[in-house]
Amino acid sequence: MTEKNEIKLKKSSILLAEDEENLRNSFQKVLLLYVDKVYAASDGEEALEFYNKYHPDILITDLKMPKLNGLELIKIIRKENENIPIIVTSAYTDQSFLLESIKLSLIEYVVKPIRDTNLSELLEECANRLFKNSKTVVKLEKEAFYDYDNKTYLYKKETIHLTSKEIEFIEILLAHKGSLVTKHNIEDKLYIYEEAPPSALKNLVFKLRKKLEVDIIKTVSKLGYMID
């Protein structure tokens, strides 16, 4: 998964509609590895209540549920929200639903259980859909922002263009915002296809700091860098 999409998901929420309790609880724990919040509903009616209350970014719903099934839930939500990414899960393939699903603009219809690799791919596609529907600008300091869509740094409303390596470096740190990223990990990602002198990363950070004008990049002595 790209770092851009990891960040997008970490700031997103999922509404999970699943009537089987053990599966719901275990799936919620897995999803929390990817996203900020998971609202877990035990039936379709509760899912609709959570949707109206919390306005989640992504919907994952079982097909067969009591009170309100997955198809009915999706149709209600789609009347007011054409953009929310939706994944449908089911214990078996429902041919009649597959025909209906064409009109519902789903990310995917998946037979349970969802493997970890498949889940990561599905959530990445959800993140891509979210990006298409909104511009993503991250606030770094009071008047400093990073624009993911245009790959630019904004300071006091002025656009500062960055090199490809500077963009990669900033996005690596933002993917782990608030945490240390070691020099070794950064170099592995920045210079994966090329040989770089020992001073390459240090020089990159030096030049980038001059461009940014504010002290966003923190150095952790002899270990690496971070953005708070």
Summary of the structure (lengths in Angstrom):
residues: 228
radius of gyration: 20.9
end to end distance: 22.5
largest distance: 63.6
contacts: 670
relative contact order: 0.11
helix: 45%
strand: 22%
